[in-house]
Amino acid sequence: MAKVLLLLGVVAVVVLLLKNYRRSLERLEAPPDGGASGAPSAPADMTRCARCGVHVPRAEGILSGGRFFCTEEHRRLGPEKP
Ligand SMILES: [Zn+2]
């Protein structure tokens, strides 16, 4: 019986350690900025403009014909000619 209690205790400690470990990993992957402050500090999904080569967040650019552009003007001008 004592062995079973010991085993349960070990299992409980391992589970607690795993929970703490996973929580620390989540904290590393997703810093708690919440997004409510308005400042997007985390490097967003950056994509290269097909016209000028500038890297802009995907959300701020324009996707057209499978190509990505940083501004509406560059989308109109089209991709850089080789
Ligand atoms: Zn551009």
PDB file of the backbone (N, CA, C, O) and the ligand in Angstrom, with CONECT records:
HET     ZN  A 101       1
ATOM      1  N   MET A   1       0.830  -1.217   0.000  1.00  0.00           N
ATOM      2  CA  MET A   1       0.000   0.000   0.000  1.00  0.00           C
ATOM      3  C   MET A   1       0.855   1.253   0.000  1.00  0.00           C
ATOM      4  O   MET A   1       0.557   2.230  -0.688  1.00  0.00           O
ATOM      5  N   ALA A   2       1.919   1.208   0.780  1.00  0.00           N
ATOM      6  CA  ALA A   2       2.815   2.365   0.845  1.00  0.00           C
ATOM      7  C   ALA A   2       3.443   2.627  -0.512  1.00  0.00           C
ATOM      8  O   ALA A   2       3.675   3.775  -0.890  1.00  0.00           O
ATOM      9  N   LYS A   3       3.712   1.561  -1.236  1.00  0.00           N
ATOM     10  CA  LYS A   3       4.310   1.731  -2.559  1.00  0.00           C
ATOM     11  C   LYS A   3       3.352   2.451  -3.507  1.00  0.00           C
ATOM     12  O   LYS A   3       3.765   3.302  -4.295  1.00  0.00           O
ATOM     13  N   VAL A   4       2.052   2.092  -3.418  1.00  0.00           N
ATOM     14  CA  VAL A   4       1.051   2.726  -4.281  1.00  0.00           C
ATOM     15  C   VAL A   4       0.970   4.221  -3.976  1.00  0.00           C
ATOM     16  O   VAL A   4       0.907   5.048  -4.886  1.00  0.00           O
ATOM     17  N   LEU A   5       0.973   4.559  -2.682  1.00  0.00           N
ATOM     18  CA  LEU A   5       0.913   5.974  -2.296  1.00  0.00           C
ATOM     19  C   LEU A   5       2.148   6.717  -2.802  1.00  0.00           C
ATOM     20  O   LEU A   5       2.053   7.848  -3.280  1.00  0.00           O
ATOM     21  N   LEU A   6       3.289   6.074  -2.692  1.00  0.00           N
ATOM     22  CA  LEU A   6       4.532   6.690  -3.169  1.00  0.00           C
ATOM     23  C   LEU A   6       4.462   6.938  -4.672  1.00  0.00           C
ATOM     24  O   LEU A   6       4.859   7.992  -5.168  1.00  0.00           O
ATOM     25  N   LEU A   7       3.939   5.923  -5.389  1.00  0.00           N
ATOM     26  CA  LEU A   7       3.818   6.037  -6.837  1.00  0.00           C
ATOM     27  C   LEU A   7       2.890   7.199  -7.202  1.00  0.00           C
ATOM     28  O   LEU A   7       3.190   7.997  -8.090  1.00  0.00           O
ATOM     29  N   LEU A   8       1.744   7.276  -6.486  1.00  0.00           N
ATOM     30  CA  LEU A   8       0.800   8.364  -6.753  1.00  0.00           C
ATOM     31  C   LEU A   8       1.459   9.721  -6.494  1.00  0.00           C
ATOM     32  O   LEU A   8       1.246  10.679  -7.238  1.00  0.00           O
ATOM     33  N   GLY A   9       2.250   9.786  -5.443  1.00  0.00           N
ATOM     34  CA  GLY A   9       2.944  11.029  -5.126  1.00  0.00           C
ATOM     35  C   GLY A   9       3.912  11.419  -6.217  1.00  0.00           C
ATOM     36  O   GLY A   9       3.994  12.587  -6.599  1.00  0.00           O
ATOM     37  N   VAL A  10       4.651  10.435  -6.723  1.00  0.00           N
ATOM     38  CA  VAL A  10       5.615  10.704  -7.803  1.00  0.00           C
ATOM     39  C   VAL A  10       4.886  11.179  -9.050  1.00  0.00           C
ATOM     40  O   VAL A  10       5.307  12.133  -9.705  1.00  0.00           O
ATOM     41  N   VAL A  11       3.787  10.501  -9.372  1.00  0.00           N
ATOM     42  CA  VAL A  11       3.013  10.877 -10.555  1.00  0.00           C
ATOM     43  C   VAL A  11       2.495  12.313 -10.408  1.00  0.00           C
ATOM     44  O   VAL A  11       2.541  13.096 -11.357  1.00  0.00           O
ATOM     45  N   ALA A  12       2.004  12.646  -9.218  1.00  0.00           N
ATOM     46  CA  ALA A  12       1.478  13.986  -8.990  1.00  0.00           C
ATOM     47  C   ALA A  12       2.574  15.032  -9.169  1.00  0.00           C
ATOM     48  O   ALA A  12       2.338  16.081  -9.770  1.00  0.00           O
ATOM     49  N   VAL A  13       3.761  14.758  -8.658  1.00  0.00           N
ATOM     50  CA  VAL A  13       4.874  15.700  -8.788  1.00  0.00           C
ATOM     51  C   VAL A  13       5.241  15.868 -10.258  1.00  0.00           C
ATOM     52  O   VAL A  13       5.471  16.986 -10.719  1.00  0.00           O
ATOM     53  N   VAL A  14       5.295  14.747 -11.000  1.00  0.00           N
ATOM     54  CA  VAL A  14       5.651  14.815 -12.423  1.00  0.00           C
ATOM     55  C   VAL A  14       4.619  15.643 -13.179  1.00  0.00           C
ATOM     56  O   VAL A  14       4.980  16.475 -14.011  1.00  0.00           O
ATOM     57  N   VAL A  15       3.343  15.422 -12.897  1.00  0.00           N
ATOM     58  CA  VAL A  15       2.283  16.165 -13.588  1.00  0.00           C
ATOM     59  C   VAL A  15       2.419  17.661 -13.293  1.00  0.00           C
ATOM     60  O   VAL A  15       2.284  18.488 -14.195  1.00  0.00           O
ATOM     61  N   LEU A  16       2.686  18.004 -12.035  1.00  0.00           N
ATOM     62  CA  LEU A  16       2.841  19.414 -11.679  1.00  0.00           C
ATOM     63  C   LEU A  16       4.033  20.031 -12.408  1.00  0.00           C
ATOM     64  O   LEU A  16       3.962  21.156 -12.903  1.00  0.00           O
ATOM     65  N   LEU A  17       5.129  19.274 -12.462  1.00  0.00           N
ATOM     66  CA  LEU A  17       6.322  19.779 -13.147  1.00  0.00           C
ATOM     67  C   LEU A  17       6.041  20.003 -14.633  1.00  0.00           C
ATOM     68  O   LEU A  17       6.460  21.008 -15.207  1.00  0.00           O
ATOM     69  N   LEU A  18       5.334  19.064 -15.245  1.00  0.00           N
ATOM     70  CA  LEU A  18       5.012  19.187 -16.665  1.00  0.00           C
ATOM     71  C   LEU A  18       4.128  20.406 -16.912  1.00  0.00           C
ATOM     72  O   LEU A  18       4.308  21.130 -17.891  1.00  0.00           O
ATOM     73  N   LYS A  19       3.166  20.623 -16.004  1.00  0.00           N
ATOM     74  CA  LYS A  19       2.284  21.792 -16.154  1.00  0.00           C
ATOM     75  C   LYS A  19       3.088  23.084 -16.077  1.00  0.00           C
ATOM     76  O   LYS A  19       2.908  23.990 -16.892  1.00  0.00           O
ATOM     77  N   ASN A  20       3.974  23.157 -15.089  1.00  0.00           N
ATOM     78  CA  ASN A  20       4.807  24.353 -14.955  1.00  0.00           C
ATOM     79  C   ASN A  20       5.695  24.538 -16.181  1.00  0.00           C
ATOM     80  O   ASN A  20       5.880  25.657 -16.659  1.00  0.00           O
ATOM     81  N   TYR A  21       6.240  23.440 -16.682  1.00  0.00           N
ATOM     82  CA  TYR A  21       7.131  23.500 -17.839  1.00  0.00           C
ATOM     83  C   TYR A  21       6.364  24.017 -19.052  1.00  0.00           C
ATOM     84  O   TYR A  21       6.844  24.887 -19.779  1.00  0.00           O
ATOM     85  N   ARG A  22       5.157  23.467 -19.262  1.00  0.00           N
ATOM     86  CA  ARG A  22       4.370  23.880 -20.418  1.00  0.00           C
ATOM     87  C   ARG A  22       3.968  25.358 -20.292  1.00  0.00           C
ATOM     88  O   ARG A  22       3.933  26.088 -21.282  1.00  0.00           O
ATOM     89  N   ARG A  23       3.668  25.782 -19.064  1.00  0.00           N
ATOM     90  CA  ARG A  23       3.281  27.175 -18.863  1.00  0.00           C
ATOM     91  C   ARG A  23       4.453  28.106 -19.188  1.00  0.00           C
ATOM     92  O   ARG A  23       4.263  29.169 -19.780  1.00  0.00           O
ATOM     93  N   SER A  24       5.666  27.698 -18.795  1.00  0.00           N
ATOM     94  CA  SER A  24       6.831  28.535 -19.076  1.00  0.00           C
ATOM     95  C   SER A  24       7.110  28.572 -20.573  1.00  0.00           C
ATOM     96  O   SER A  24       7.552  29.593 -21.101  1.00  0.00           O
ATOM     97  N   LEU A  25       6.852  27.461 -21.258  1.00  0.00           N
ATOM     98  CA  LEU A  25       7.026  27.443 -22.711  1.00  0.00           C
ATOM     99  C   LEU A  25       6.031  28.388 -23.367  1.00  0.00           C
ATOM    100  O   LEU A  25       6.399  29.150 -24.262  1.00  0.00           O
ATOM    101  N   GLU A  26       4.764  28.347 -22.930  1.00  0.00           N
ATOM    102  CA  GLU A  26       3.752  29.218 -23.502  1.00  0.00           C
ATOM    103  C   GLU A  26       4.121  30.675 -23.288  1.00  0.00           C
ATOM    104  O   GLU A  26       3.892  31.522 -24.151  1.00  0.00           O
ATOM    105  N   ARG A  27       4.699  30.956 -22.117  1.00  0.00           N
ATOM    106  CA  ARG A  27       5.079  32.331 -21.820  1.00  0.00           C
ATOM    107  C   ARG A  27       6.189  32.792 -22.781  1.00  0.00           C
ATOM    108  O   ARG A  27       6.214  33.948 -23.203  1.00  0.00           O
ATOM    109  N   LEU A  28       7.104  31.870 -23.118  1.00  0.00           N
ATOM    110  CA  LEU A  28       8.186  32.213 -24.027  1.00  0.00           C
ATOM    111  C   LEU A  28       7.666  32.432 -25.441  1.00  0.00           C
ATOM    112  O   LEU A  28       8.094  33.355 -26.134  1.00  0.00           O
ATOM    113  N   GLU A  29       6.730  31.566 -25.868  1.00  0.00           N
ATOM    114  CA  GLU A  29       6.240  31.647 -27.240  1.00  0.00           C
ATOM    115  C   GLU A  29       5.306  32.841 -27.433  1.00  0.00           C
ATOM    116  O   GLU A  29       5.372  33.521 -28.456  1.00  0.00           O
ATOM    117  N   ALA A  30       4.452  33.093 -26.471  1.00  0.00           N
ATOM    118  CA  ALA A  30       3.489  34.180 -26.595  1.00  0.00           C
ATOM    119  C   ALA A  30       3.638  35.147 -25.432  1.00  0.00           C
ATOM    120  O   ALA A  30       3.040  34.944 -24.375  1.00  0.00           O
ATOM    121  N   PRO A  31       4.437  36.203 -25.618  1.00  0.00           N
ATOM    122  CA  PRO A  31       4.577  37.181 -24.552  1.00  0.00           C
ATOM    123  C   PRO A  31       3.246  37.849 -24.245  1.00  0.00           C
ATOM    124  O   PRO A  31       2.492  38.169 -25.164  1.00  0.00           O
ATOM    125  N   PRO A  32       2.947  38.062 -22.982  1.00  0.00           N
ATOM    126  CA  PRO A  32       1.617  38.569 -22.609  1.00  0.00           C
ATOM    127  C   PRO A  32       1.463  40.057 -22.874  1.00  0.00           C
ATOM    128  O   PRO A  32       1.396  40.855 -21.940  1.00  0.00           O
ATOM    129  N   ASP A  33       1.408  40.429 -24.144  1.00  0.00           N
ATOM    130  CA  ASP A  33       1.141  41.839 -24.434  1.00  0.00           C
ATOM    131  C   ASP A  33      -0.350  42.056 -24.695  1.00  0.00           C
ATOM    132  O   ASP A  33      -0.839  43.185 -24.653  1.00  0.00           O
ATOM    133  N   GLY A  34      -1.066  40.956 -24.968  1.00  0.00           N
ATOM    134  CA  GLY A  34      -2.516  41.048 -25.082  1.00  0.00           C
ATOM    135  C   GLY A  34      -2.995  41.697 -26.355  1.00  0.00           C
ATOM    136  O   GLY A  34      -4.074  41.366 -26.847  1.00  0.00           O
ATOM    137  N   GLY A  35      -2.211  42.625 -26.907  1.00  0.00           N
ATOM    138  CA  GLY A  35      -2.626  43.310 -28.111  1.00  0.00           C
ATOM    139  C   GLY A  35      -3.508  44.503 -27.828  1.00  0.00           C
ATOM    140  O   GLY A  35      -3.815  45.272 -28.739  1.00  0.00           O
ATOM    141  N   ALA A  36      -3.924  44.677 -26.585  1.00  0.00           N
ATOM    142  CA  ALA A  36      -4.808  45.787 -26.245  1.00  0.00           C
ATOM    143  C   ALA A  36      -4.041  47.109 -26.209  1.00  0.00           C
ATOM    144  O   ALA A  36      -4.630  48.177 -26.378  1.00  0.00           O
ATOM    145  N   SER A  37      -2.715  47.035 -25.986  1.00  0.00           N
ATOM    146  CA  SER A  37      -1.923  48.253 -25.892  1.00  0.00           C
ATOM    147  C   SER A  37      -1.776  48.924 -27.256  1.00  0.00           C
ATOM    148  O   SER A  37      -1.479  50.116 -27.330  1.00  0.00           O
ATOM    149  N   GLY A  38      -1.982  48.171 -28.328  1.00  0.00           N
ATOM    150  CA  GLY A  38      -1.951  48.755 -29.661  1.00  0.00           C
ATOM    151  C   GLY A  38      -0.616  48.649 -30.342  1.00  0.00           C
ATOM    152  O   GLY A  38      -0.547  48.791 -31.563  1.00  0.00           O
ATOM    153  N   ALA A  39       0.460  48.402 -29.604  1.00  0.00           N
ATOM    154  CA  ALA A  39       1.783  48.331 -30.203  1.00  0.00           C
ATOM    155  C   ALA A  39       2.118  46.891 -30.563  1.00  0.00           C
ATOM    156  O   ALA A  39       2.338  46.073 -29.670  1.00  0.00           O
ATOM    157  N   PRO A  40       2.162  46.569 -31.827  1.00  0.00           N
ATOM    158  CA  PRO A  40       2.523  45.210 -32.225  1.00  0.00           C
ATOM    159  C   PRO A  40       4.024  45.001 -32.114  1.00  0.00           C
ATOM    160  O   PRO A  40       4.764  45.217 -33.073  1.00  0.00           O
ATOM    161  N   SER A  41       4.464  44.584 -30.943  1.00  0.00           N
ATOM    162  CA  SER A  41       5.899  44.470 -30.681  1.00  0.00           C
ATOM    163  C   SER A  41       6.476  43.221 -31.324  1.00  0.00           C
ATOM    164  O   SER A  41       7.627  43.217 -31.761  1.00  0.00           O
ATOM    165  N   ALA A  42       5.675  42.156 -31.384  1.00  0.00           N
ATOM    166  CA  ALA A  42       6.181  40.909 -31.931  1.00  0.00           C
ATOM    167  C   ALA A  42       6.372  41.040 -33.436  1.00  0.00           C
ATOM    168  O   ALA A  42       5.537  41.633 -34.119  1.00  0.00           O
ATOM    169  N   PRO A  43       7.462  40.491 -33.956  1.00  0.00           N
ATOM    170  CA  PRO A  43       7.672  40.532 -35.403  1.00  0.00           C
ATOM    171  C   PRO A  43       6.578  39.768 -36.113  1.00  0.00           C
ATOM    172  O   PRO A  43       6.444  38.555 -35.950  1.00  0.00           O
ATOM    173  N   ALA A  44       5.800  40.480 -36.899  1.00  0.00           N
ATOM    174  CA  ALA A  44       4.656  39.863 -37.557  1.00  0.00           C
ATOM    175  C   ALA A  44       5.129  39.007 -38.726  1.00  0.00           C
ATOM    176  O   ALA A  44       6.327  38.869 -38.974  1.00  0.00           O
ATOM    177  N   ASP A  45       4.186  38.454 -39.417  1.00  0.00           N
ATOM    178  CA  ASP A  45       4.474  37.637 -40.584  1.00  0.00           C
ATOM    179  C   ASP A  45       4.966  38.552 -41.704  1.00  0.00           C
ATOM    180  O   ASP A  45       4.166  39.104 -42.459  1.00  0.00           O
ATOM    181  N   MET A  46       6.292  38.708 -41.806  1.00  0.00           N
ATOM    182  CA  MET A  46       6.862  39.654 -42.763  1.00  0.00           C
ATOM    183  C   MET A  46       6.948  39.028 -44.153  1.00  0.00           C
ATOM    184  O   MET A  46       7.351  37.877 -44.323  1.00  0.00           O
ATOM    185  N   THR A  47       6.556  39.822 -45.126  1.00  0.00           N
ATOM    186  CA  THR A  47       6.600  39.358 -46.514  1.00  0.00           C
ATOM    187  C   THR A  47       7.283  40.413 -47.373  1.00  0.00           C
ATOM    188  O   THR A  47       7.150  41.613 -47.130  1.00  0.00           O
ATOM    189  N   ARG A  48       8.012  39.952 -48.374  1.00  0.00           N
ATOM    190  CA  ARG A  48       8.802  40.847 -49.207  1.00  0.00           C
ATOM    191  C   ARG A  48       7.938  41.402 -50.335  1.00  0.00           C
ATOM    192  O   ARG A  48       7.182  40.670 -50.975  1.00  0.00           O
ATOM    193  N   CYS A  49       8.063  42.706 -50.568  1.00  0.00           N
ATOM    194  CA  CYS A  49       7.351  43.350 -51.659  1.00  0.00           C
ATOM    195  C   CYS A  49       7.977  42.914 -52.984  1.00  0.00           C
ATOM    196  O   CYS A  49       9.199  42.940 -53.136  1.00  0.00           O
ATOM    197  N   ALA A  50       7.136  42.512 -53.943  1.00  0.00           N
ATOM    198  CA  ALA A  50       7.644  42.031 -55.232  1.00  0.00           C
ATOM    199  C   ALA A  50       8.195  43.184 -56.061  1.00  0.00           C
ATOM    200  O   ALA A  50       8.898  42.956 -57.046  1.00  0.00           O
ATOM    201  N   ARG A  51       7.884  44.419 -55.676  1.00  0.00           N
ATOM    202  CA  ARG A  51       8.333  45.572 -56.454  1.00  0.00           C
ATOM    203  C   ARG A  51       9.655  46.139 -55.914  1.00  0.00           C
ATOM    204  O   ARG A  51      10.640  46.247 -56.645  1.00  0.00           O
ATOM    205  N   CYS A  52       9.658  46.495 -54.640  1.00  0.00           N
ATOM    206  CA  CYS A  52      10.818  47.195 -54.087  1.00  0.00           C
ATOM    207  C   CYS A  52      11.638  46.344 -53.131  1.00  0.00           C
ATOM    208  O   CYS A  52      12.737  46.742 -52.743  1.00  0.00           O
ATOM    209  N   GLY A  53      11.133  45.191 -52.746  1.00  0.00           N
ATOM    210  CA  GLY A  53      11.907  44.303 -51.901  1.00  0.00           C
ATOM    211  C   GLY A  53      11.827  44.608 -50.419  1.00  0.00           C
ATOM    212  O   GLY A  53      12.472  43.949 -49.603  1.00  0.00           O
ATOM    213  N   VAL A  54      11.034  45.609 -50.075  1.00  0.00           N
ATOM    214  CA  VAL A  54      10.869  45.964 -48.667  1.00  0.00           C
ATOM    215  C   VAL A  54      10.033  44.896 -47.973  1.00  0.00           C
ATOM    216  O   VAL A  54       9.075  44.369 -48.539  1.00  0.00           O
ATOM    217  N   HIS A  55      10.415  44.590 -46.740  1.00  0.00           N
ATOM    218  CA  HIS A  55       9.646  43.612 -45.973  1.00  0.00           C
ATOM    219  C   HIS A  55       8.603  44.321 -45.128  1.00  0.00           C
ATOM    220  O   HIS A  55       8.929  45.181 -44.309  1.00  0.00           O
ATOM    221  N   VAL A  56       7.363  43.959 -45.330  1.00  0.00           N
ATOM    222  CA  VAL A  56       6.262  44.557 -44.572  1.00  0.00           C
ATOM    223  C   VAL A  56       5.399  43.441 -43.994  1.00  0.00           C
ATOM    224  O   VAL A  56       5.337  42.341 -44.544  1.00  0.00           O
ATOM    225  N   PRO A  57       4.730  43.738 -42.873  1.00  0.00           N
ATOM    226  CA  PRO A  57       3.822  42.735 -42.312  1.00  0.00           C
ATOM    227  C   PRO A  57       2.745  42.370 -43.328  1.00  0.00           C
ATOM    228  O   PRO A  57       2.206  43.228 -44.027  1.00  0.00           O
ATOM    229  N   ARG A  58       2.453  41.093 -43.389  1.00  0.00           N
ATOM    230  CA  ARG A  58       1.493  40.605 -44.367  1.00  0.00           C
ATOM    231  C   ARG A  58       0.153  41.342 -44.242  1.00  0.00           C
ATOM    232  O   ARG A  58      -0.524  41.581 -45.242  1.00  0.00           O
ATOM    233  N   ALA A  59      -0.217  41.693 -43.029  1.00  0.00           N
ATOM    234  CA  ALA A  59      -1.513  42.331 -42.812  1.00  0.00           C
ATOM    235  C   ALA A  59      -1.547  43.743 -43.407  1.00  0.00           C
ATOM    236  O   ALA A  59      -2.621  44.264 -43.706  1.00  0.00           O
ATOM    237  N   GLU A  60      -0.363  44.365 -43.580  1.00  0.00           N
ATOM    238  CA  GLU A  60      -0.344  45.748 -44.064  1.00  0.00           C
ATOM    239  C   GLU A  60      -0.122  45.827 -45.567  1.00  0.00           C
ATOM    240  O   GLU A  60      -0.255  46.901 -46.154  1.00  0.00           O
ATOM    241  N   GLY A  61       0.207  44.727 -46.186  1.00  0.00           N
ATOM    242  CA  GLY A  61       0.476  44.740 -47.616  1.00  0.00           C
ATOM    243  C   GLY A  61      -0.713  44.287 -48.432  1.00  0.00           C
ATOM    244  O   GLY A  61      -1.805  44.061 -47.910  1.00  0.00           O
ATOM    245  N   ILE A  62      -0.474  44.162 -49.725  1.00  0.00           N
ATOM    246  CA  ILE A  62      -1.535  43.778 -50.648  1.00  0.00           C
ATOM    247  C   ILE A  62      -1.078  42.547 -51.420  1.00  0.00           C
ATOM    248  O   ILE A  62       0.017  42.518 -51.983  1.00  0.00           O
ATOM    249  N   LEU A  63      -1.932  41.537 -51.435  1.00  0.00           N
ATOM    250  CA  LEU A  63      -1.632  40.325 -52.178  1.00  0.00           C
ATOM    251  C   LEU A  63      -2.408  40.374 -53.489  1.00  0.00           C
ATOM    252  O   LEU A  63      -3.629  40.527 -53.494  1.00  0.00           O
ATOM    253  N   SER A  64      -1.682  40.241 -54.604  1.00  0.00           N
ATOM    254  CA  SER A  64      -2.342  40.332 -55.905  1.00  0.00           C
ATOM    255  C   SER A  64      -1.682  39.373 -56.882  1.00  0.00           C
ATOM    256  O   SER A  64      -0.472  39.427 -57.099  1.00  0.00           O
ATOM    257  N   GLY A  65      -2.473  38.510 -57.460  1.00  0.00           N
ATOM    258  CA  GLY A  65      -1.962  37.568 -58.449  1.00  0.00           C
ATOM    259  C   GLY A  65      -0.854  36.688 -57.908  1.00  0.00           C
ATOM    260  O   GLY A  65       0.080  36.351 -58.635  1.00  0.00           O
ATOM    261  N   GLY A  66      -0.942  36.312 -56.644  1.00  0.00           N
ATOM    262  CA  GLY A  66       0.062  35.439 -56.051  1.00  0.00           C
ATOM    263  C   GLY A  66       1.317  36.190 -55.626  1.00  0.00           C
ATOM    264  O   GLY A  66       2.234  35.585 -55.071  1.00  0.00           O
ATOM    265  N   ARG A  67       1.378  37.503 -55.878  1.00  0.00           N
ATOM    266  CA  ARG A  67       2.531  38.301 -55.468  1.00  0.00           C
ATOM    267  C   ARG A  67       2.112  39.272 -54.379  1.00  0.00           C
ATOM    268  O   ARG A  67       0.946  39.648 -54.258  1.00  0.00           O
ATOM    269  N   PHE A  68       3.111  39.666 -53.588  1.00  0.00           N
ATOM    270  CA  PHE A  68       2.838  40.525 -52.449  1.00  0.00           C
ATOM    271  C   PHE A  68       3.474  41.891 -52.673  1.00  0.00           C
ATOM    272  O   PHE A  68       4.619  41.990 -53.112  1.00  0.00           O
ATOM    273  N   PHE A  69       2.719  42.941 -52.365  1.00  0.00           N
ATOM    274  CA  PHE A  69       3.210  44.303 -52.535  1.00  0.00           C
ATOM    275  C   PHE A  69       3.018  45.094 -51.247  1.00  0.00           C
ATOM    276  O   PHE A  69       2.096  44.846 -50.470  1.00  0.00           O
ATOM    277  N   CYS A  70       3.928  46.066 -51.045  1.00  0.00           N
ATOM    278  CA  CYS A  70       3.896  46.815 -49.788  1.00  0.00           C
ATOM    279  C   CYS A  70       2.821  47.897 -49.828  1.00  0.00           C
ATOM    280  O   CYS A  70       2.230  48.220 -48.797  1.00  0.00           O
ATOM    281  N   THR A  71       2.568  48.452 -50.990  1.00  0.00           N
ATOM    282  CA  THR A  71       1.570  49.520 -51.108  1.00  0.00           C
ATOM    283  C   THR A  71       0.703  49.289 -52.340  1.00  0.00           C
ATOM    284  O   THR A  71       1.031  48.500 -53.227  1.00  0.00           O
ATOM    285  N   GLU A  72      -0.414  50.008 -52.357  1.00  0.00           N
ATOM    286  CA  GLU A  72      -1.310  49.943 -53.512  1.00  0.00           C
ATOM    287  C   GLU A  72      -0.585  50.417 -54.772  1.00  0.00           C
ATOM    288  O   GLU A  72      -0.805  49.883 -55.860  1.00  0.00           O
ATOM    289  N   GLU A  73       0.286  51.430 -54.616  1.00  0.00           N
ATOM    290  CA  GLU A  73       1.019  51.961 -55.767  1.00  0.00           C
ATOM    291  C   GLU A  73       1.911  50.889 -56.383  1.00  0.00           C
ATOM    292  O   GLU A  73       1.960  50.730 -57.603  1.00  0.00           O
ATOM    293  N   HIS A  74       2.614  50.158 -55.521  1.00  0.00           N
ATOM    294  CA  HIS A  74       3.505  49.117 -56.038  1.00  0.00           C
ATOM    295  C   HIS A  74       2.714  47.969 -56.651  1.00  0.00           C
ATOM    296  O   HIS A  74       3.183  47.308 -57.577  1.00  0.00           O
ATOM    297  N   ARG A  75       1.506  47.734 -56.127  1.00  0.00           N
ATOM    298  CA  ARG A  75       0.665  46.700 -56.732  1.00  0.00           C
ATOM    299  C   ARG A  75       0.294  47.113 -58.156  1.00  0.00           C
ATOM    300  O   ARG A  75       0.258  46.283 -59.065  1.00  0.00           O
ATOM    301  N   ARG A  76       0.019  48.415 -58.337  1.00  0.00           N
ATOM    302  CA  ARG A  76      -0.345  48.917 -59.661  1.00  0.00           C
ATOM    303  C   ARG A  76       0.861  48.840 -60.609  1.00  0.00           C
ATOM    304  O   ARG A  76       0.716  48.500 -61.783  1.00  0.00           O
ATOM    305  N   LEU A  77       2.057  49.162 -60.080  1.00  0.00           N
ATOM    306  CA  LEU A  77       3.263  49.143 -60.917  1.00  0.00           C
ATOM    307  C   LEU A  77       3.652  47.721 -61.295  1.00  0.00           C
ATOM    308  O   LEU A  77       4.288  47.492 -62.324  1.00  0.00           O
ATOM    309  N   GLY A  78       3.266  46.769 -60.453  1.00  0.00           N
ATOM    310  CA  GLY A  78       3.575  45.379 -60.760  1.00  0.00           C
ATOM    311  C   GLY A  78       4.941  44.984 -60.245  1.00  0.00           C
ATOM    312  O   GLY A  78       5.682  45.820 -59.728  1.00  0.00           O
ATOM    313  N   PRO A  79       5.279  43.709 -60.384  1.00  0.00           N
ATOM    314  CA  PRO A  79       6.563  43.228 -59.892  1.00  0.00           C
ATOM    315  C   PRO A  79       7.732  43.820 -60.651  1.00  0.00           C
ATOM    316  O   PRO A  79       7.610  44.222 -61.808  1.00  0.00           O
ATOM    317  N   GLU A  80       8.867  43.864 -59.972  1.00  0.00           N
ATOM    318  CA  GLU A  80      10.089  44.418 -60.552  1.00  0.00           C
ATOM    319  C   GLU A  80      10.490  43.650 -61.819  1.00  0.00           C
ATOM    320  O   GLU A  80      10.492  42.419 -61.839  1.00  0.00           O
ATOM    321  N   LYS A  81      10.829  44.398 -62.868  1.00  0.00           N
ATOM    322  CA  LYS A  81      11.258  43.730 -64.109  1.00  0.00           C
ATOM    323  C   LYS A  81      12.709  43.265 -63.964  1.00  0.00           C
ATOM    324  O   LYS A  81      13.549  43.991 -63.432  1.00  0.00           O
ATOM    325  N   PRO A  82      12.990  42.081 -64.428  1.00  0.00           N
ATOM    326  CA  PRO A  82      14.360  41.563 -64.310  1.00  0.00           C
ATOM    327  C   PRO A  82      15.354  42.274 -65.256  1.00  0.00           C
ATOM    328  O   PRO A  82      16.540  41.944 -65.267  1.00  0.00           O
TER     329      PRO A  82
HETATM  330 ZN    ZN A 101       7.112  48.005 -52.500  1.00  0.00          ZN2+
END
